[in-house]
Amino acid sequence: MTSQPAIRERDKNGHLKAGIRLPGWDYCKPWFYMITLVVKRRRPILGEIRDGAFVPSPLGEAVARAWQNLGNVFHEVEPCPFAVMPEHFHGIIRVRERLNSPLGEVIRSFKIACTKANLALAAPFEIDGSTTFWFPGLYDTILFRKGQLRAMVRYVQRNAARRWAVMQNPSLFKVSRAIALSEVLPGAVPRATACSPGEMQPETTTPPRAPKSNASLTLFSMSMGLARRET
């Protein structure tokens, strides 16, 4: 389960913070979480993807060390698999014992350690006039469902290879055609379509036909199931 927005907090500059916590959830109790942090303006200062692997910059190496050291700073937590990427960070963390302060304080300490590492560089990175390079706040996913932890570990471990595949074959990951739901589910949710994130296409009058792209594997499977029942 991913935290859902409640009240959007703002930083001292008036910018909306990321990662509003799940209302009612006790972030002090033992659990597994997936944490995501993003570099301001998505500046790729932590390294680069090369030949299917992540090659960290000195700052990226420092971020990795800071994450691995979290268990020494907070004995109640265990840092698990993580992925430093050019402009963001994913890390799975286990709260082993009840925390005295919410998990956000642990991540705040991690971000401070990253900033100190940046300041220790011969030429610290500055974004918008600040050496604090993380975007305010954080995104968290509470790992509730069976198999979710294993899936997130795979996601983290394959993050760089997946990015490399997209970089090398951008056309394979591009939605080339929106699919109207009525094409595969007659009468379902009129005027809605399956399309790339952030887009909404009006429903067309094109006769129903099998999808020709990877726009929605789920819809494709559903359409195939309908076809088999009709034959």
C-alpha positions in Angstrom: 0.0 0.0 0.0 1.3 3.4 -0.9 0.6 6.4 1.3 -2.3 8.4 0.1 -2.3 12.3 0.2 -4.2 13.9 3.0 -3.0 17.5 3.6 -0.1 18.6 1.4 2.7 20.1 3.5 5.0 22.8 2.1 8.6 23.5 2.8 10.0 26.9 3.8 10.1 28.0 0.2 6.4 27.2 -0.3 7.0 24.1 -2.4 4.7 21.1 -2.0 6.4 18.3 -0.1 6.4 14.7 -1.5 5.3 11.6 0.2 2.4 12.4 2.5 2.1 9.6 5.1 -0.8 7.1 5.2 -3.4 8.6 7.6 -3.8 6.5 10.8 -0.7 4.3 10.2 1.8 4.0 13.1 5.2 4.6 11.5 6.9 3.7 14.7 5.9 0.0 14.8 8.0 -2.8 13.2 7.3 -3.3 9.5 8.9 -3.3 6.0 8.9 -0.2 3.9 10.0 0.8 0.5 11.5 4.4 0.5 12.0 6.6 -2.6 13.9 9.9 -2.6 14.3 12.2 -5.6 17.0 14.6 -6.4 15.8 18.2 -6.9 15.0 19.0 -10.5 16.0 15.4 -11.2 19.6 16.4 -11.7 21.6 13.2 -12.4 24.3 13.9 -9.9 24.5 10.5 -8.3 26.0 8.6 -11.2 25.1 7.2 -14.6 23.8 4.0 -16.3 26.4 2.3 -18.4 26.2 -1.1 -20.1 23.2 -2.1 -18.0 24.8 -1.2 -14.7 24.8 1.8 -12.4 28.2 3.6 -12.1 28.1 5.9 -9.1 29.6 9.3 -8.8 31.6 10.0 -5.6 28.3 11.5 -4.2 26.4 8.3 -5.2 29.0 6.2 -3.4 28.5 8.4 -0.3 24.7 7.9 -0.5 25.2 4.2 -0.6 27.5 4.3 2.5 25.0 6.5 4.4 22.2 4.0 3.7 24.3 1.0 4.8 25.3 2.8 8.0 21.7 3.5 9.1 21.6 0.4 11.3 24.5 1.7 13.3 22.8 5.0 13.9 19.4 3.5 14.6 19.6 0.1 16.1 15.9 -0.5 15.7 16.1 -0.5 11.8 17.8 -2.7 9.3 18.7 -1.2 5.9 17.8 -3.8 3.2 18.5 -3.9 -0.6 18.7 -0.5 -2.2 19.4 1.2 -5.6 21.1 4.5 -6.1 20.1 5.8 -9.5 21.4 9.0 -11.3 18.5 11.2 -10.0 16.7 9.1 -7.4 17.1 6.5 -4.7 15.1 3.4 -3.7 15.7 1.6 -0.4 13.9 -1.1 1.5 14.1 -0.7 5.2 12.9 -3.0 8.0 11.9 -1.6 11.4 12.8 -4.4 13.7 11.8 -2.8 17.0 9.5 0.0 17.9 11.0 3.4 17.1 10.9 6.3 19.5 10.2 8.6 16.6 8.4 8.0 13.3 10.3 6.4 10.4 10.4 9.9 8.8 13.0 10.9 11.4 15.2 8.0 10.4 15.1 9.0 6.7 15.6 12.7 7.7 18.9 11.6 9.4 19.9 9.7 6.3 19.3 12.8 4.1 21.3 14.9 6.5 24.2 12.4 6.2 24.0 12.7 2.4 24.1 16.5 2.6 27.2 16.3 4.8 28.8 13.9 2.4 28.1 16.4 -0.4 29.7 19.2 1.6 32.8 17.0 2.1 33.4 16.8 -1.7 36.1 18.9 -3.3 33.3 20.5 -5.4 30.0 20.1 -3.7 26.9 20.0 -5.9 24.5 22.9 -5.6 20.9 22.9 -6.8 18.9 26.2 -6.5 21.7 27.6 -4.4 21.6 24.8 -1.9 23.9 21.8 -1.2 20.8 20.0 0.2 20.1 18.1 -3.0 17.1 15.9 -2.0 13.6 17.0 -2.8 11.7 17.7 0.4 9.9 14.8 2.0 9.9 11.2 0.8 7.7 8.6 -0.8 7.0 5.4 1.2 5.3 2.2 0.3 4.1 0.0 3.2 4.7 -3.6 2.2 1.4 -5.2 3.2 0.6 -7.8 0.6 1.9 -11.3 0.4 4.9 -11.5 -2.0 5.2 -7.7 -2.1 8.5 -7.6 -0.3 10.0 -10.1 -2.7 8.7 -8.2 -5.7 10.1 -4.9 -4.3 13.5 -6.5 -3.8 13.5 -7.7 -7.4 12.4 -4.2 -8.5 15.3 -2.6 -6.7 17.9 -5.1 -7.8 16.9 -4.8 -11.5 16.4 -1.0 -11.5 19.5 -0.1 -13.4 19.1 -2.9 -16.0 15.5 -1.8 -16.6 16.6 1.8 -17.1 19.3 0.7 -19.6 16.8 -1.4 -21.6 14.6 1.7 -21.9 17.5 3.8 -22.9 18.6 1.4 -25.6 15.1 0.5 -26.9 12.9 3.5 -26.3 10.5 2.6 -29.1 9.6 -0.7 -27.3 8.4 1.2 -24.3 6.4 3.8 -26.1 2.6 3.6 -26.2 1.7 3.9 -29.9 -2.1 3.5 -29.6 -4.7 4.1 -27.0 -7.2 1.3 -26.5 -10.8 2.1 -25.7 -12.2 -0.1 -22.9 -15.3 -0.6 -25.0 -13.1 -2.4 -27.6 -12.5 -5.3 -25.2 -15.3 -4.8 -22.6 -18.4 -3.7 -24.5 -20.5 -1.3 -22.4 -17.8 -0.9 -19.7 -16.8 2.6 -18.5 -17.9 4.6 -21.6 -15.4 7.2 -22.9 -12.5 5.9 -20.8 -9.4 4.6 -22.5 -6.2 2.9 -21.5 -3.4 5.3 -22.4 0.0 6.5 -21.3 0.2 8.1 -17.9 -1.2 11.6 -17.7 -3.2 11.3 -21.0 -6.9 10.8 -21.6 -8.1 10.1 -25.1 -11.7 10.4 -26.3 -13.3 7.1 -27.2 -13.2 6.5 -30.9 -15.8 4.9 -33.2 -13.2 2.4 -34.5 -14.7 -1.1 -34.7 -13.4 -3.4 -32.0 -10.1 -5.1 -32.9 -7.3 -6.8 -31.1 -4.7 -4.3 -29.7 -1.5 -3.9 -31.7 0.8 -2.6 -29.0 1.8 -3.2 -25.4 -0.3 -0.4 -24.2 -2.1 -2.6 -21.7 -1.2 -6.3 -21.2 -4.1 -6.6 -18.8 -6.7 -5.4 -21.4 -5.1 -7.6 -24.0 -5.4 -10.7 -21.7 -9.0 -9.8 -21.0 -9.8 -9.4 -24.6 -8.3 -12.7 -25.4 -10.3 -14.3 -22.7 -13.5 -12.8 -24.1 -12.6 -14.1 -27.6 -12.1 -17.6 -26.3 -15.5 -17.6 -24.5 -17.2 -16.5 -27.7 -15.7 -19.2 -29.9 
